Amino acid sequence: MNYQVNENGFYGDFGGAFIPEMLYPNVEELRQNYLNYINDADFQSEFQQLLKDYVGRPTPLYFAKRLSEKYNTKIYLKREDLCHTGAHKINNTIGQILVAKRLGKTRIIAETGAGQHGVATATVCALMGMECIVYMGEIDIQRQAPNVARMKMLGAEVRPATSGSKTLKDATNEAIRDWINNPTNTYYIIGSVVGPHPYPDMVARFQSIISDEIKQQLFKKEGRKSPDYVIACVGGGSNAAGAFYHFLNDENVKLIAVEAAGKGIDSGESAATSVLGKIGIIHGSKTLLMQSEDGQITEPYSISAGLDYPGIGPLHAHLFDTQRAEFIAITDNEAMQSGLNLCNTEGIIPAIESAHALAVLETRKFKENDIVVINLSGRGDKDLNTYIDYFNF
Ligand SMILES: *Cc1c(COP(=O)(O)O)cnc(C)c1O
């Protein structure tokens, strides 16, 4: 079984580049160049240097002793929460801004839902002195005021998307429109393993540093490079793609992808795409997505803003289809309890997205000698108000 993208940009039945004709030159320019750049020694040295000195990599692989005792198995946490800006997203935005520079672009656009990708993009634009425009749904701008403020402080312009439901998919439409209108000087930084080929593959490669480090760190601690399980939450799927990447062909490593069940899979308020989704096209890619009978994308819901995306990246649709990864859906309530549990057992406040991955410990029994790596995609500071409202602190 092959889990890498093929030369046509597909993972099995999923992926491709279903884009308007007018976007073709931009995407084609990227497709022709991205592998040359990524494999170039100068690119790699600049990328690795920034990951080390700016992001703070390698992030620790932390043996969670009290958590392990509680669940009677060996649990390691991959500490992406310790990255600069508080989550894994910066690994990708650094990679892409280096690609944009090499393509000779001077203007960066992005879209953001919760604002996390917008902040990670604004951060690297400030770092590189590039113009930055972030499209964001008008409703999301109201819901995510602190991230809007962060982006502005970092020098980005936040442009409201006022059409449709005024959320992420509308912001995406605006960003695509901008790119069509500014084809020569502008580069579009996409925030997850979604979008037209080559974005899903490129983003997975940038995030693959996560599993690269896990292998080396686990070897030092346990004398073997492969854990028994890798568990990660999936919004679009970039932190999971990074945590799975170097284990995809090692079938001894069981991969668990965790989606947000929201208020329950059958509640109508959920983001469990693998259960509720059907094949369709979103963001220029053929993949699983939540849609109405007549093919309209349905509004997803999760208590964690980073997981309420109506689709999953094509790699994950393929991992689901081939059963290479097991997909588990975790509700808001389960995630919130597991988030609080990590606070009390390890002194770590996780992002609510990451708390979904932790909740698998409650729904699944692992063996005493199993080595279970959970990707802690982000820290919980951004979620403090949600925690306060939920638990009445
Ligand atoms: C954005 C985000 C996610 C979800 O995005 P993926 O592309 O699925 O990784 C998960 N965790 C955190 C902390 C995030 O900020």
The ligand as a Tripos MOL2 file, in Angstrom:
@<TRIPOS>MOLECULE
LIG
   15    15     1     0     0
SMALL
NO_CHARGES

@<TRIPOS>ATOM
      1 C1         -5.2530   24.2740   14.0090 C.3       1 LIG1
      2 C2         -5.0440   23.3480   15.1130 C.ar      1 LIG1
      3 C3         -5.3770   21.9790   15.0010 C.ar      1 LIG1
      4 C4         -6.0840   21.4130   13.7960 C.3       1 LIG1
      5 O1         -5.4030   21.5380   12.5960 O.3       1 LIG1
      6 P1         -4.7150   20.2850   11.8850 P.3       1 LIG1
      7 O2         -4.3530   20.8010   10.5360 O.co2     1 LIG1
      8 O3         -5.7120   19.1900   11.8440 O.co2     1 LIG1
      9 O4         -3.5360   19.9280   12.6970 O.co2     1 LIG1
     10 C5         -5.0830   21.1410   16.0550 C.ar      1 LIG1
     11 N1         -4.5130   21.5990   17.1830 N.ar      1 LIG1
     12 C6         -4.1820   22.8970   17.3370 C.ar      1 LIG1
     13 C7         -3.5510   23.3270   18.6070 C.3       1 LIG1
     14 C8         -4.4290   23.8110   16.3100 C.ar      1 LIG1
     15 O5         -4.1070   25.0940   16.4820 O.3       1 LIG1
@<TRIPOS>BOND
     1     1     2 1
     2     2     3 ar
     3     2    14 ar
     4     3     4 1
     5     3    10 ar
     6     4     5 1
     7     5     6 1
     8     6     7 2
     9     6     8 1
    10     6     9 1
    11    10    11 ar
    12    11    12 ar
    13    12    13 1
    14    12    14 ar
    15    14    15 1
@<TRIPOS>SUBSTRUCTURE
     1 LIG1         1 GROUP 0 **** ****
